[in-house]
Amino acid sequence: MKIASISNIILALILLISAPLQAAEKSDSIAQQRAINNTKFKPKQLILPAALIAVGASSLFLAPMEELDHSLNRSFQELRGKHNRIQLDEYLRFAPLAANYVLHFSGVKSGYNTRDQLLLTATSYAAMYALTQGLKHTVDKTRPDGSDNHSFPSGHVATAFLSAEQLRMNYGTWWGVAGYTFATGTAFLRLYNNRHWFGDVIGAAGIGILSARIGYWLLPLEKKILGLNKEQANTSFFAFPSYNNLTKSYGIALALQF
């Protein structure tokens, strides 16, 4: 075999081996840049969630929107007929959140380490909980099934859209599409199950998206306050069984080291 042919084969093997590495480096670079961009506040990022919240809230005081609420509710109940409630919405709302962490612990690059992911989730959920619960007890809107006066906004839908937006911001558009599909399914089931009005789920979608973005905007400040700007080599999770002699009960202690 000629030296030129051997050289070509070696060159081809080097290119074949290096291609995945180059793709991985490119993927890491894209993820890192996306992570940096996510934490930068831009006024235009408020447009979509503000619009959704405004449309949802308009059903509280605009007659045409209130009529739309009742019209859509009748349509959904005709669709449901005499069928029982589909309780899938209790679990479907957490699907984007589960996908986010499955991807993370599978090694798919998001630009955030485990510590940052946990901070993002905790901050976003705290913001979402404060907004939804504050409005539920302030607005005092009766649910379509009459069970209580905490209809606006939907906590289930806010949870689903928060996680869907995090999935998009962490892993890009296509994963975001998957997350938003689950979130939309959650909203559909809340209407189908007669638990919410249309305005409740639209407003909640905006709250969920806004809450997710709040988590990213506050991340640099939180890391600075907590002294976490220096990168840590590892994040460890520990679980220890425990036993209380006084109460004669077993338990478990959880510890996260980062």
C-alpha positions in Angstrom: 0.0 0.0 0.0 1.4 3.4 -1.0 2.4 5.9 1.7 -0.1 8.4 0.3 -3.0 5.9 0.7 -2.0 5.2 4.3 -1.8 8.9 5.0 -5.3 9.4 3.6 -6.7 6.5 5.8 -5.1 7.9 8.9 -6.4 11.4 8.1 -9.9 10.0 7.5 -9.8 8.1 10.9 -8.6 11.3 12.7 -11.5 13.3 11.1 -14.0 10.5 12.0 -12.9 10.4 15.6 -12.6 14.1 16.1 -16.0 14.9 14.5 -18.1 13.9 17.6 -15.7 15.8 19.9 -16.0 18.9 17.8 -19.8 18.5 17.8 -19.7 18.1 21.6 -17.5 21.2 22.0 -19.8 23.2 19.8 -22.8 21.9 21.8 -21.1 23.0 25.0 -20.4 26.4 23.6 -24.0 26.9 22.5 -25.3 25.8 25.9 -22.9 28.1 27.7 -23.9 31.0 25.5 -27.6 30.2 25.9 -27.1 30.1 29.7 -25.5 33.5 29.8 -28.2 35.0 27.6 -30.9 33.6 29.8 -29.8 35.5 32.8 -29.8 38.9 31.0 -33.0 40.9 31.6 -34.5 42.3 28.5 -37.8 44.3 28.6 -39.2 42.5 25.5 -39.1 39.2 27.6 -42.0 40.7 29.5 -44.3 41.1 26.5 -45.6 37.5 26.2 -46.3 36.8 29.9 -47.7 40.2 30.5 -50.1 39.8 27.5 -51.2 36.4 28.7 -51.8 37.6 32.3 -53.7 40.7 31.0 -56.0 38.6 28.8 -56.6 36.2 31.6 -57.3 38.9 34.1 -59.6 40.7 31.7 -62.2 38.0 32.3 -62.6 39.4 35.8 -64.0 42.7 34.7 -64.8 42.6 31.0 -68.2 41.3 30.1 -67.2 39.8 26.7 -64.4 37.8 28.3 -66.7 36.6 31.0 -69.1 35.5 28.4 -66.3 33.7 26.6 -65.4 31.9 29.8 -69.0 30.6 30.2 -69.4 29.7 26.5 -66.1 27.7 26.5 -67.1 26.1 29.8 -70.4 24.8 28.3 -68.5 23.5 25.3 -66.0 21.6 27.4 -68.8 20.1 29.6 -70.7 19.0 26.5 -67.5 17.3 25.3 -67.1 15.7 28.7 -70.7 14.5 28.9 -71.3 12.1 31.7 -67.6 10.9 31.8 -65.7 11.1 35.1 -62.9 13.5 35.7 -59.6 12.6 34.0 -57.0 13.0 36.8 -54.0 12.9 34.5 -53.6 16.7 35.0 -52.4 16.0 38.6 -49.3 14.3 37.1 -49.0 15.9 33.6 -48.1 19.3 35.1 -44.8 17.8 36.4 -43.8 16.2 33.1 -41.7 19.1 31.8 -39.9 19.4 35.2 -39.1 15.7 35.2 -37.8 15.9 31.6 -35.6 18.8 32.6 -33.8 16.8 35.3 -33.7 13.6 33.3 -31.9 15.4 30.5 -29.6 17.1 33.1 -28.6 13.9 34.9 -28.3 12.1 31.5 -25.4 14.5 30.6 -27.3 16.7 28.1 -25.6 20.1 28.3 -27.7 23.1 29.5 -24.9 25.4 30.6 -25.9 25.0 34.2 -24.5 22.7 36.9 -26.7 20.8 39.4 -26.5 23.6 42.0 -27.6 26.2 39.5 -30.5 24.0 38.3 -31.7 23.6 41.8 -31.5 27.4 42.5 -33.4 28.1 39.2 -36.1 25.6 40.1 -36.5 26.8 43.7 -36.6 30.5 42.8 -39.0 30.1 40.0 -41.4 27.9 42.0 -41.2 30.4 44.9 -42.1 33.3 42.6 -44.9 31.2 41.0 -46.3 30.1 44.3 -46.3 33.7 45.7 -48.1 35.0 42.6 -50.7 32.3 42.2 -51.6 32.0 45.9 -51.6 35.8 46.4 -54.0 36.2 43.5 -56.2 33.3 44.4 -56.9 34.8 47.9 -57.2 38.3 46.6 -59.4 37.8 43.5 -61.7 35.3 45.2 -63.2 33.9 42.0 -65.5 30.9 42.2 -64.5 27.8 40.3 -66.9 26.6 37.6 -67.7 23.5 39.7 -68.4 25.7 42.7 -66.0 23.8 45.0 -64.2 27.0 46.3 -63.3 30.6 45.5 -59.7 30.0 44.4 -60.2 29.7 40.7 -58.0 32.5 39.3 -55.3 31.6 38.4 -54.7 27.9 37.9 -51.8 26.6 40.0 -51.6 23.4 37.9 -51.3 25.4 34.7 -48.8 27.8 36.1 -46.6 24.9 37.3 -46.7 23.2 33.9 -45.9 26.4 31.9 -43.1 27.3 34.3 -41.4 24.0 33.8 -42.0 24.1 30.0 -40.3 27.5 29.8 -37.4 26.2 31.8 -37.1 23.2 29.5 -37.0 25.6 26.5 -34.5 28.0 28.1 -32.2 25.1 29.1 -32.3 22.9 26.1 -33.6 24.9 23.2 -36.7 25.2 21.0 -37.5 21.6 20.2 -37.4 20.5 23.9 -39.5 23.6 24.6 -42.1 22.4 22.1 -42.3 19.1 23.9 -42.7 20.9 27.3 -45.3 23.3 26.0 -47.3 20.3 24.6 -47.5 18.8 28.1 -48.4 22.2 29.5 -51.1 22.8 27.0 -52.5 19.3 27.8 -52.6 20.3 31.4 -54.6 23.4 30.6 -57.0 21.4 28.5 -57.7 18.9 31.2 -58.3 21.7 33.8 -61.0 23.0 31.5 -62.3 19.6 30.7 -62.5 18.6 34.4 -64.5 21.8 35.1 -61.9 23.0 37.6 -61.1 26.3 35.8 -62.4 29.0 33.4 -60.6 29.8 30.2 -59.3 33.1 31.7 -57.8 31.2 34.7 -55.6 29.0 32.5 -54.5 31.8 30.1 -53.5 34.1 33.0 -51.7 31.1 34.7 -49.7 30.4 31.6 -48.4 33.9 31.7 -47.6 33.7 35.4 -45.7 30.4 34.8 -43.6 31.8 32.0 -42.8 35.0 34.0 -41.9 33.0 37.1 -39.5 30.8 35.1 -37.7 33.9 33.7 -37.6 35.5 37.1 -35.5 32.5 38.3 -32.9 33.1 35.5 -32.8 36.9 36.1 -32.1 36.4 39.8 -29.6 33.6 39.4 -26.4 35.8 39.2 -27.6 37.9 42.2 -28.3 34.8 44.3 -25.0 33.2 43.5 -23.2 36.5 44.5 -25.2 36.8 47.8 -24.5 33.1 48.6 -20.9 33.3 47.5 -21.4 30.6 44.8 -19.7 32.4 41.9 -16.7 30.1 42.1 -17.3 26.9 40.2 -17.5 23.8 42.4 -16.1 20.5 41.2 -18.9 18.3 42.4 -22.4 18.4 43.8 -23.3 15.5 46.1 -26.6 14.3 47.4 -26.8 12.1 50.6 -29.6 10.3 52.3 -29.3 8.9 55.8 -31.8 6.7 57.6 -32.8 7.8 61.1 -34.6 6.5 64.2 -36.3 8.6 67.0 -36.2 6.8 70.3 -38.8 9.1 71.8 -41.5 8.7 69.1 -40.4 5.2 68.1 -40.5 6.3 64.5 -38.2 5.9 61.5 -37.2 8.7 59.1 -34.7 9.8 56.6 -32.4 12.8 56.6 -31.4 14.4 53.3 -28.3 16.5 52.6 -27.2 18.3 49.5 -23.5 19.4 49.4 -22.4 21.9 46.8 
